[in-house]
């Protein structure tokens, strides 16, 4: 279709329409390309964001694992230090408990001292008996005192678990003496040690409760002869 315009200008309408269509198609193509580029950028940003999250999560997990390892190592070191402290306490106390025995005399020395022994044997025997009685009495007194302290510790632990420091303040003994008593109770099965808590906490066991029950029943059994006498 051809249009005749004034001034002798001839325009082909089909070419005009085709040009308009090409222009519109190019415009639509440009807009589509822009939207495609924006969507690609958004996807890249999302991928980078997820990648950053993965890196941060990996770093956090690694530091968490290291902290757990450090905590485990510290707990092991504390346990070893407690063991070393108990051993040091034993090494400090045991040398004072050693009783020096006289060295055995040879037969020749016994023969040389035989004449003197005839005169001194009786007085020596008389003077040694009070020492033996005093030593046995002091040993019995110390044993009864330790038993009373042990029963008192078991009563404290029956109320609630306690640390070695709390037991020390309650019984008024030294740290070394308290550590030795708690080790003795633990080895006897009267108390248990909670190694998960720092510092360690001691709990009374069924054997310890049984001992307390027996201690409570002993006074009533001791009073029975007095009642019969009345």
C-alpha positions in Angstrom: 0.0 0.0 0.0 1.4 3.3 -1.1 0.4 6.7 0.3 0.7 9.8 -1.8 1.5 12.8 0.4 1.7 16.4 -0.6 4.9 17.8 -2.0 5.2 14.7 -4.3 6.4 12.4 -1.4 5.5 8.7 -1.8 5.6 6.5 1.4 5.2 2.7 1.4 3.0 1.9 4.4 4.2 -1.7 4.7 7.8 -0.5 5.1 6.7 1.9 7.9 4.7 -0.8 9.7 7.7 -3.2 9.4 10.0 -0.6 10.8 7.7 0.0 13.7 7.5 -3.7 14.4 11.3 -4.1 14.2 11.7 -1.2 16.6 9.2 -2.6 19.1 10.8 -6.0 18.8 14.2 -4.5 19.5 12.9 -2.6 22.5 11.3 -5.8 23.9 14.5 -7.7 23.4 16.5 -5.1 25.2 14.1 -5.1 28.2 14.2 -8.9 28.3 18.0 -8.9 28.3 18.1 -6.4 31.2 15.7 -8.5 33.2 17.7 -11.6 32.5 20.9 -9.9 33.6 19.3 -8.7 36.8 18.0 -12.2 37.6 21.5 -13.6 36.9 23.0 -11.0 39.3 20.4 -11.9 42.0 21.2 -15.6 41.6 24.9 -14.9 41.9 24.4 -12.8 45.0 22.3 -15.6 46.5 24.9 -18.2 45.7 27.6 -16.0 47.2 25.4 -15.5 50.3 24.9 -19.2 50.7 28.6 -19.8 50.2 29.5 -17.3 52.9 27.0 -19.0 55.3 28.7 -22.3 54.6 32.1 -20.8 55.3 30.9 -19.2 58.6 29.2 -22.4 59.7 32.4 -24.4 59.0 34.5 -21.9 61.0 32.1 -22.0 63.9 32.0 -25.8 63.9 35.8 -26.0 63.9 36.1 -23.6 66.8 33.5 -25.5 68.7 35.4 -28.7 68.2 38.6 -27.1 69.4 36.9 -25.7 72.5 35.6 -29.2 73.3 39.1 -30.6 72.9 40.5 -27.9 75.1 37.9 -28.6 77.7 38.6 -32.3 77.6 42.4 -31.7 78.0 41.8 -29.3 80.9 39.6 -31.9 82.6 42.2 -34.6 82.2 44.9 -32.2 83.5 42.8 -31.4 86.6 42.2 -35.1 87.3 46.0 -35.8 87.0 46.7 -32.8 89.3 44.3 -34.2 91.9 46.0 -37.6 91.7 49.4 -36.0 92.1 48.1 -34.0 95.0 46.9 -37.1 96.8 50.1 -39.0 96.1 52.1 -36.0 97.4 50.0 -36.0 100.5 50.6 -39.7 101.1 54.4 -39.2 100.5 54.4 -36.3 103.0 52.4 -38.3 105.7 53.7 -41.8 105.4 57.4 -41.2 106.4 56.2 -39.9 109.8 54.2 -43.1 110.3 57.1 -45.5 109.9 58.1 -47.2 113.1 61.8 -47.8 113.2 62.6 -51.4 114.3 65.9 -52.2 116.0 68.3 -54.0 113.7 68.7 -57.8 114.5 71.7 -58.6 116.6 74.2 -61.2 115.6 74.7 -64.3 117.8 78.1 -62.9 119.0 76.5 -59.7 120.1 73.8 -61.6 122.0 76.4 -63.6 123.8 78.3 -60.5 124.7 75.2 -58.8 126.1 73.9 -62.0 127.8 75.5 -61.3 131.2 74.1 -57.8 131.3 70.7 -59.1 130.2 70.4 -61.2 133.3 70.4 -58.0 135.5 68.5 -55.7 133.3 65.8 -57.9 131.8 63.3 -57.5 134.6 63.5 -53.7 134.9 63.4 -53.3 131.2 60.3 -55.5 131.1 58.6 -53.4 133.7 59.4 -50.1 132.0 58.3 -51.2 128.6 54.8 -52.3 129.5 53.5 -48.8 130.3 54.9 -47.6 127.0 53.1 -50.4 125.1 49.9 -49.7 127.0 50.2 -46.0 126.3 50.9 -46.6 122.6 48.0 -49.0 122.3 45.7 -46.6 124.2 46.7 -43.7 122.0 46.2 -45.8 118.9 42.7 -46.8 120.1 41.9 -43.2 120.9 43.1 -42.1 117.5 41.1 -44.9 115.8 38.0 -44.0 117.6 38.5 -40.3 116.8 39.0 -41.2 113.1 35.9 -43.3 113.2 33.9 -40.4 114.7 35.3 -38.1 112.0 34.4 -40.6 109.3 30.8 -41.0 110.6 30.5 -37.2 110.8 31.7 -36.9 107.1 29.2 -39.5 106.1 26.4 -37.6 107.8 27.4 -34.4 106.0 27.4 -36.2 102.6 24.0 -37.8 103.5 22.5 -34.3 103.5 24.0 -33.3 100.2 27.1 -33.8 98.0 30.1 -31.7 99.1 33.5 -30.9 97.8 36.8 -31.7 99.7 37.1 -28.1 100.7 33.6 -28.0 102.2 34.4 -31.2 104.1 37.7 -29.7 105.4 35.9 -26.6 106.7 33.2 -28.7 108.4 35.6 -31.1 110.2 38.3 -28.4 111.0 41.2 -30.5 109.8 44.1 -29.7 107.5 43.9 -30.1 103.7 46.3 -33.1 103.7 44.4 -34.9 106.5 41.1 -34.3 104.8 42.4 -35.5 101.4 43.7 -38.7 103.1 40.4 -39.3 104.8 38.4 -38.8 101.6 40.8 -41.1 99.7 40.3 -43.7 102.4 36.5 -43.4 102.2 36.6 -43.6 98.4 38.8 -46.7 98.4 36.5 -48.3 101.1 33.5 -47.7 98.9 31.7 -45.6 101.4 31.7 -42.5 99.2 31.7 -42.0 95.4 33.5 -39.2 93.5 31.7 -37.2 90.8 34.5 -36.5 88.3 32.2 -34.5 86.0 32.1 -31.6 88.4 35.0 -29.3 89.0 36.1 -29.4 91.8 35.2 -33.0 92.5 32.1 -33.6 94.6 31.7 -36.6 96.9 28.4 -38.5 97.4 27.6 -41.1 100.0 27.1 -44.7 98.7 24.8 -47.4 99.9 27.6 -48.9 101.9 28.1 -45.5 103.6 24.4 -45.3 104.5 24.5 -48.9 105.8 27.4 -47.9 108.1 25.4 -44.9 109.4 22.5 -47.2 110.0 24.7 -49.6 112.0 26.2 -46.7 114.0 22.6 -45.5 114.9 21.7 -49.1 116.1 24.8 -49.6 118.2 23.8 -47.2 121.1 20.4 -49.0 121.5 22.2 -52.4 121.6 24.7 -51.0 124.2 21.9 -49.7 126.4 20.2 -53.2 126.6 22.5 -54.6 129.4 21.9 -51.5 131.5 18.1 -52.0 131.2 18.5 -55.6 132.3 20.5 -54.6 135.3 17.8 -52.3 136.5 
